[in-house]
Amino acid sequence: MSDATGTNENGAPPMVEIFNLWVKYGPVEAVRGISFSIPRGGVFGFIGPNGAGKSSTIRVLATLQEPFAGWAKIDGVDTRNDPTRIRRKIGYLPDSVGLYEDLSVREYLHFFAAAYDLPEANRPRLIDDLLTLTDLAHKIDAQVVALSRGMQQRLGLARVLLHDPDLLLLDEPASGLDPRARIEIREILKELARMGKTILISSHILHELSQLCSQIGILEAGQLVFEGPLADINRRLGLMQLVHAQVVNPSEELTQRVRKIRGIESVEVRGDRLSIRVRAEALPPETLLEELRTAGASVRMFQPESLELETAFIKLTEGKTA
Amino acid sequence: MIFAVMSVLRRLPLASLRLPVLVKDLTEQAAQRRTYLIRFVYGLVLFTSSGVLFYANLGIGATARQTLGRGSTYFAILLTFQIVAMYLVVPLLTAGAIAGERQRETLVLLVLSPLTPRQIVLQKYLSRMTPVLSFVFLSFPLLAITYTFGGVTVAELILGIVVLIFVCLELGAFGIMCSAGCATTAQALGATYVGALLFPWFCSGVCCTLPAAGLWGAENTSHVAAVVAAGFCVFSTAACLTIAETVLAGRTFVTANRNVPPLFRLMDRFFEALNAAAGGIVLLHDRPGLPAREPIRWRETRKRSFGTPRYLARILLAMELPVLVVAPAIRLYAAPAVQERVILTLFGLTWMCVILLVGVFAASLVSQERSRQTLSVLLTCPLSGRQILEQKLAGVDRLIVILAVPLASLILFEAWWRSPLSGTYLLLSAVSLAVYLPCVKWLAAGLGLRMRTQLVAMVAIVSVLVVWIASLGLAISALSRFHLDSPAVREFTLVLSPIDIVRSIQKTATNAAGYTSDSLKTYRPFLLHFALYGGLSFLLRMMCLTNIDRRLGRVP
C-alpha cells in the first residue's frame, strides 16, 4: 500500500516523482510546471490532446530530454544524476515503435538483450517466454517488417520487458491499432500490472485508459488540469456511470422501485434489460447490485460500463495546446 | 522587364494546367531559407573562382591586346567547372524528389490521386530542374565575359550553353529515375552518384565530348556529331523519365528494409545461378548469428547491406576491376605525353569515390537512426554514447579497409611500373591512406551527429568536402597571383592541400621535381601535412566523443 505521497509502507519512495517540470523548445513551453507521483505498481494514464506535453514528460523520464527545469525522479533517483541507472529501471516504448527492419524477431530481441548485457545463457529462454507472453512465439523467425502493426507493437512490448524493468513508459502504445490489436495490448498491460509493474501510459483512446489505469493525469497546454484516481474525477465533476442489467422478472413495478433507489438518475427499459444511469460518487456498482436485489430484481446479468472519461476530458479541457 | 514578365505570368491560367505537384514543390522550395542560401553560396563560389581565374591570368589593367583570344581557354574552364558542379549538385536536388515522398508516406496519396504516374514524374522533374537551371543561368554573365575576350564564336557559346543544359536535364532525369526506384533518399543519392560517375562514359559523355571537341581542341565542330549527341541526350532523358514513370506505382510501398540495391539483387541471382552451375562453391558465408555483446557492431557488420562480407566483396570488385584494367591500359596504350596526367586523373577519381563513399556512409549512420525513429529506443539502453558511436562506425571501418584496396592496388601498380620501387612513394602513399580516410570518417560522423535527417547529413558532408577542396584551390591561385608563391608559401599550401600532396606523392614515384634527396627538408611539407591532418582527425574524434550523449540527444 502507498500513502498520499506515494511512499509505501516500507518507506520506499514512489516509483515516479515529478516536481515543477518545465520543458521548453525554443519559445514554446511544452510542459509548464507539472508535478505528480506514481506509486509502485500503479498504472498512470496520461491523457491530453496533441501537443499537450505528454511525450515530452515521458521523454524526461526516459532520460531523452535535456534541458528541462524542475526535477524528475524514478525510484528516488534523479534522472539527471544517474541516467545509466535509470535506463536499467525503465522500459520505453515510443509512439513509433522503433524497429530495425533488417532484423528478424529473434535477432531484434537478441540485439536488445545484448544491449542490456543480459546473461547469454538466459537469453533464448527469456525471449521464448516474452514471445509467449506477447503471443508472438510463432513469429520468432519472421522479419520484423513482415509483422502487422499490432504485432510490431507487441514486439515492442516484448523488447521493453527484456530486462525486467520496474517502470514501463508507454507513449501511445495503442495508436494506429485495430480493435483486436488494441484489446490484445490492453490484456498484456493488465497482465503486466498484475505482475506489479509500474506503468505510465499515454493514450488518446480514453476508454482504454479507463479500463486499465488506477490513476490518470489530464494534461492540457503543458499543464496538469487533473491528476488522481478515476473515481475522484467522477466525484468532482458529478459524472454518471452507465450500468446494464438483465433481469428475469421485468415489470413496470420493478422499474419504479429501481428508479427510487438513491443515486440513480434514470432508468431505460428495453425488454428484460435495464440501462441505469447512476451518480458514480453516490452509488458504486457493487452497492447498486445489492440495491437491485433488495428492490426485488432477479439479476441475470450485471455490467457496469467504464466511467465516462471522455466527458470528464471534455469538461476539464478547453482544447488548448502549448 | 522582369516585372512585366511576372505580371503576364500571373495572368496566365496556370491553375488550369493542373500542376499541383509542381506548384507545391516550388512553393515549398520558395519558403525554405536554404534554397536562397545554397544559391547564394553557389553563386559566390562561381563568381569568386571566376574572378580569381580572370585576375590570376590577366591581372587588373590588362590591355585589350593582352586579353585578346584568351576567351576560349576561360570558356572551356568555366564550362568544365559548371559541368562538374552540376554532377555534384543535381543528384542532391533530385534524390529526394520521389524517395522523400515515399519516406514521408505521402507518395501513396499522390499515386492514388487522379494524377497519372507520368504527370507525377514530370512535375517532380520540373520542380527539381527549376533550381538546377537557376544554377546554370548564374554562369551566363561569366560566359558572356569570356566571349568578350575573344576566341569564342557565337556558335560555340550557344553550343556550350546547350551542352550544359542538356547535361543537367539528362542527369536530372537520371536522378528522378533513381529516386523513383530507390526506397530512401540516401539510396537514391548513392545510386545517382554512382550512376553519375559512370554516366559520362555512356550518355553525357557522348553529349559532352563530341560538341566539346570543338571547344576544347579541335578546330571545327561537327554539327552532325552535335546533333547526334543532342539526340542521344534527349533519348536518354526520355528513357530515364519513362523508367521512373513505369516503376513509380510498383515501388510506392517499397520500404527501407529492402535496402539492398536492385543491382545487388540482380547480382545475387546471377552469382547464385553461376554458383549452382559451378557445383555450389561458397567462399563467404552470410551467417550473421546472434549478437553476444556489442549488438550495434554486430548489426553494422553482419546485417546491413554494406557491412556484410558478400556485399563488401562486390564493392571491392566493382572498384578494383576498373582500376586493374584502366591503369595498365593507360600505361600501355596512352600517348606518353598525356600518360601522367591521365594516371593522375585516375588517382583523383578513385580518391574522390573512396572519400565520398566513406563520408556519405559515416554521415548517415546516426542521422539514419534518427530519421527512422530507432535512435530513441537505442538511447534508452544502458550503452554509453561512446559505445554507440564506436560500434556504429564499425561498418565504416570495414568499408574503409575495402575501399583502400583499389587505391593500394593503384599505388602498387604505379610503384611497380616505375621500377625501381620507390620506398618513399609507397610509405607516403600508405600514410595518406592511413590519415585521410579516418579524418573523413570522423568529420562525417561529427556532422551526422548534428543533422536531423540522413539526406541533410549527406549533403552536409559532400558540401564541406567540396568547399574545403575548392577554397584551398582558390586560395592557392590567389597566392600565386599576388606573387606570394615563394618557397615558404608553396610549402605552406602544400601542408594545407590534400590535392597537392597527392599530386606531389605521385611525383615522388618518378623521383621528379627534386624528390631525389632524402633530406628531412625535402619531405618536411609531407610530414607537416600528415601531422596536421592526423591531428585534425584526432581532434574531430575528440569532438565527436566529447559530450556524445548530448549530441545524440539524451541526458549524459
Interface residues (C-beta under 8 A of the other chain):
Chain A: R59 A62 T63 L64 Q65 E66 T79 R80 P83 T84 R87 R88 I90 Y92 P94 S96 V97 G98 L99 Y100 E101 D102 L103 R106 E107 H110 F111 F112 A114 A115 Y116 D117 E120 Q143 V144 V145 R159
Chain B: T255 A256 N257 N259 P288 L290 P291 A292 R293 E294 P295 I296 W298 R299 K303 R304 R372 Q373 T374 L375 S376 V377 L378 L379 T380 C381 P382 L383 S384 D549 R550 G553 R554 V555 P556
